[in-house]
Amino acid sequence: MLNTESARRQRNLDPQLAAFPYVNGQVFAEPLPIAQFDSAMRQALLDCCALNWAAISPAIFGAMFQSVMDAKARRNLGAHYTSEANILKLIKPLFLDELRAEFVRVKGNKTRLLEFHKRLRQLTFLDPACGCGNFLVITYRELRLLELDVLRAAHTSGQRVLDIHRMIELNVDQFYGIEIEEFPAQIAQVALWLTDHQMNQKVAEEFGMYFARIPLVTTPHIHCANALTMDRNDVLPAEQCSYVLGNPPFVGKHYQNGKHKTELLRVFSRLRSASDLDFVAAWYGKAAPYSISNSKG
């Protein structure tokens, strides 16, 4: 049902099935076999269904994914969950503090506030080692909270707003990621959609009108690819990128395998001692020319 448009559904559907909305976005497109449940798995699922997931941060998926990975596989992939507190330590000085300060300066001027709001929509973010998307998810959430403050400042009368969908400028298509493994790449995309839904609900509560952005039309740009062998301009042209952020994989010299060494040497082809570097250095090597070619600096 979640993958079938209303017009294509059977007319005599059970009302409980017909009540499910069409979601789109390929979220429910792939059929999966029914899991072989035992009593413990069944009880665990029921316990999960009894929870109120509405306020749970989608960033938790990163920690969940890491917890079920084999320790050796996690080291080989450099898959390490970054906490929300540490993500905020990065994004606040990188751009969020500056945006917050600008909002304080312009919130009393309707024209400048509108221009600021539109500029937020123009920002783009690239995480070239996005994993389950935690950096993108927290960044999007914080920008949506800033946008909510903008909307509060622009609508001080306290009246309910009828065209709430036109008020919201920010969307998930401002976020770009590269992830070598398919499963975390899929998690990153869904986590951004879940964050979008949570923030839409928050705006709806604030302004007194239900708002859900489904069927999904706009999508995050999460690419399942090797960030060290592809041209990042194919994901997001450098001149269109506002910020590059993330936590690339750290793999020390003595923990690297042949593939790590090959990728390091490909990035640093002119550096004789490149094989002595930590694997994370390759991301800096790719980021430098990408940033230099960005006309925004």
C-alpha positions as a printed Julia matrix, in Angstrom:
297×3 Matrix{Float64}:
   0.0     0.0     0.0
   2.77    2.42    0.91
   4.26    1.93   -2.57
   0.97    2.08   -4.51
  -0.7     5.28   -5.66
  -4.34    5.68   -4.6
  -5.54    5.58   -8.22
  -3.87    2.18   -8.75
  -5.25    0.49   -5.66
  -8.11   -2.0    -5.6
 -11.45   -0.4    -4.88
 -12.61   -3.02   -2.37
  -9.57   -2.79   -0.08
  -9.93   -3.41    3.61
 -10.27    0.06    5.26
  -7.26   -0.67    7.46
  -5.1    -1.11    4.36
  -6.69    1.76    2.43
  -5.82    4.11    5.3
  -2.1     3.79    4.58
  -0.88    6.82    2.58
   1.16    6.55   -0.6
   4.75    7.42    0.33
   6.79    7.15   -2.9
  10.53    7.88   -2.9
  11.35    4.17   -3.45
  11.26    3.72    0.35
   8.93    0.71    0.14
   9.63   -0.31   -3.45
  11.78   -3.39   -2.79
   9.89   -6.5    -1.61
  11.59   -8.35    1.22
  11.03  -11.94    2.39
   9.23  -12.42    5.68
  11.75  -12.85    8.5
  11.93  -16.26   10.19
  10.65  -15.14   13.56
  11.07  -16.96   16.81
   9.25  -15.96   20.0
  12.07  -13.66   21.17
  12.18  -11.79   17.85
   8.4   -11.44   17.86
   8.44  -10.01   21.38
  11.26   -7.61   20.48
   9.23   -6.33   17.52
   6.12   -5.88   19.66
   8.17   -3.99   22.24
   9.51   -1.7    19.51
   5.98   -1.1    18.19
   4.87   -0.09   21.69
   7.43    2.73   21.79
   6.59    6.29   20.77
   9.16    6.87   18.03
   7.96   10.38   17.19
  10.63   12.2    19.18
  13.53    9.76   18.65
  16.35   11.26   16.61
  16.95    9.51   13.26
  20.66    9.93   14.02
  20.33    6.91   16.31
  20.35    4.69   13.22
  24.09    5.27   12.9
  24.75    3.88   16.36
  22.4     0.95   15.72
  24.12    0.1    12.45
  27.58    0.21   14.01
  26.49   -1.96   16.95
  25.51   -4.86   14.68
  28.64   -4.73   12.53
  31.45   -7.2    13.01
  34.39   -5.47   14.73
  36.84   -6.46   11.96
  34.48   -5.25    9.22
  33.98   -1.99   11.1
  37.73   -1.42   11.26
  38.24   -2.27    7.57
  35.5     0.15    6.55
  36.52    2.79    9.06
  32.88    2.89   10.2
  32.69    4.89   13.39
  29.55    6.5    14.76
  29.91   10.22   15.54
  27.84   11.42   18.48
  25.43   14.32   18.18
  27.5    16.32   20.68
  30.62   15.98   18.51
  28.72   16.82   15.33
  27.49   20.02   16.95
  31.09   20.87   17.91
  31.87   20.87   14.19
  28.82   22.48   12.58
  28.38   25.31   15.1
  31.69   27.08   14.38
  31.62   26.03   10.73
  28.37   27.8     9.85
  25.58   27.52   12.45
  26.84   30.13   14.92
  27.28   32.64   12.11
  23.79   31.97   10.75
  22.28   32.31   14.22
  24.08   35.63   14.75
  22.84   36.91   11.39
  19.28   35.9    12.26
  19.48   37.98   15.46
  20.62   40.97   13.39
  17.86   40.76   10.78
  14.84   39.39   12.66
  13.42   42.87   13.27
  13.44   43.76    9.57
  10.85   41.85    7.51
  12.63   42.44    4.18
  16.05   41.35    5.41
  14.46   38.43    7.27
  12.84   37.23    4.03
  16.16   37.51    2.2
  17.88   35.55    4.97
  15.21   32.85    4.78
  15.67   32.51    1.02
  19.44   32.32    1.45
  19.04   29.37    3.8
  17.37   27.54    0.93
  20.43   28.11   -1.26
  22.86   26.39    1.11
  24.15   22.95    0.11
  26.08   20.4     2.17
  28.29   17.51    1.1
  29.48   14.68    3.35
  31.86   12.55    1.23
  31.95    9.78    3.85
  28.4    10.04    5.09
  27.83    6.56    6.52
  24.32    6.53    7.97
  24.03   10.28    7.44
  24.42   11.57   11.0
  26.21   14.78   10.01
  23.6    15.53    7.36
  20.7    14.66    9.67
  21.87   16.87   12.55
  22.71   19.69   10.14
  19.26   19.52    8.57
  17.54   19.42   11.96
  19.45   22.46   13.22
  18.71   24.42   10.03
  15.01   23.55   10.29
  15.01   24.75   13.92
  16.59   28.0    12.73
  13.94   28.24   10.01
  11.25   27.76   12.66
  12.66   30.77   14.53
  12.55   32.72   11.25
   8.88   31.78   10.79
   8.08   32.81   14.37
   9.73   36.19   13.79
   7.87   36.66   10.5
   4.44   35.75   11.94
   4.16   37.53   15.26
   0.39   38.08   15.18
  -0.35   34.64   16.64
  -2.86   33.87   13.88
  -2.98   30.42   12.33
  -1.42   30.12    8.9
  -3.36   28.37    6.13
  -0.61   27.96    3.53
   1.91   26.29    5.81
   3.5    24.29    2.98
   4.53   27.54    1.27
   6.21   28.84    4.4
   8.84   26.1     4.56
  11.81   26.76    2.29
  14.34   24.15    3.43
  14.24   20.63    2.04
  16.26   17.42    1.91
  17.52   18.05   -1.63
  20.07   20.49   -0.17
  22.02   17.52    1.23
  24.54   15.37   -0.61
  26.42   12.33    0.57
  28.78    9.63   -0.69
  28.9     6.24    1.02
  30.65    3.1    -0.21
  28.24    0.62    1.43
  24.67    0.36    0.17
  22.91   -0.33    3.48
  24.15    2.76    5.38
  23.56    4.85    2.24
  19.92    3.76    2.3
  19.72    4.53    6.03
  21.1     8.04    5.41
  18.4     8.76    2.85
  15.56    7.48    5.03
  16.96    9.26    8.11
  16.84   12.59    6.27
  13.24   11.96    5.25
  12.35   11.06    8.85
  14.0    14.24   10.08
  12.04   16.21    7.5
   8.81   14.64    8.73
   9.61   15.36   12.38
  10.39   18.99   11.63
   7.25   19.36    9.49
   5.25   18.09   12.46
   6.98   20.63   14.7
   6.02   23.47   12.35
   2.47   22.12   12.15
   2.15   22.13   15.94
   3.48   25.68   16.08
   1.12   27.12   13.48
  -1.93   24.96   14.02
  -2.22   23.13   10.71
  -1.36   19.5     9.93
   1.43   19.19    7.4
   3.01   16.02    5.99
   5.23   16.19    2.9
   4.03   12.96    1.27
   4.01   11.56   -1.33
   7.75   12.18   -1.34
   8.8    14.25   -4.33
  12.1    15.76   -3.23
  14.93   13.4    -2.36
  18.34   13.63   -0.67
  21.3    13.09   -2.99
  22.97   10.08   -1.37
  25.32    8.23   -3.73
  26.54    4.7    -3.1
  30.07    4.98   -4.48
  33.76    5.13   -3.56
  34.47    8.76   -2.68
  38.19    8.31   -3.37
  37.83    7.07   -6.92
  34.97    9.25   -8.19
  34.85   12.91   -9.15
  32.92   14.78   -6.46
  31.77   17.25   -9.08
  29.58   14.45  -10.44
  27.71   14.49   -7.12
  27.75   18.23   -6.47
  29.71   20.7    -8.63
  32.24   22.51   -6.45
  30.89   25.96   -7.33
  27.46   24.92   -6.04
  28.72   23.49   -2.74
  28.44   25.63    0.4
  30.08   23.3     2.92
  31.96   19.99    3.0
  31.7    18.25    6.36
  31.84   14.82    7.95
  34.05   12.31    9.72
  35.98   10.24    7.13
  37.39    6.82    8.11
  40.6     6.69   10.11
  42.77    3.63    9.42
  46.36    3.79   10.64
  49.34    2.74    8.52
  49.72   -0.66   10.19
  46.0    -1.47    9.97
  45.63   -0.76    6.25
  45.15   -3.48    3.67
  46.24   -3.48    0.04
  43.12   -1.65   -1.11
  43.69    1.15    1.39
  47.27    1.59    0.17
  46.22    1.62   -3.48
  43.59    4.3    -2.89
  46.0     6.44   -0.87
  48.63    6.25   -3.61
  46.03    7.09   -6.26
  45.09   10.31   -4.44
  48.7    11.24   -3.58
  50.35   10.05   -6.79
  53.17   12.6    -6.48
  53.92   11.93   -2.82
  56.5     9.18   -2.42
  55.72    8.52    1.27
  51.92    8.49    0.87
  51.7     4.9     2.08
  52.82    6.1     5.54
  49.77    8.35    5.92
  46.6     7.52    7.82
  43.83    6.54    5.42
  41.83    9.66    6.4
  44.47   11.82    4.69
  43.03   10.74    1.33
  39.85   12.66    2.1
  41.87   15.81    2.73
  43.72   15.17   -0.5
  40.41   15.04   -2.4
  38.87   17.96   -0.49
  41.68   20.43   -1.16
  41.33   20.79   -4.97
  37.54   20.58   -4.64
  37.53   23.51   -2.19
  40.01   25.53   -4.24
  37.84   25.19   -7.35
  34.83   26.46   -5.37
  34.34   30.13   -6.22
  32.77   30.64   -2.76
  36.12   29.89   -1.14
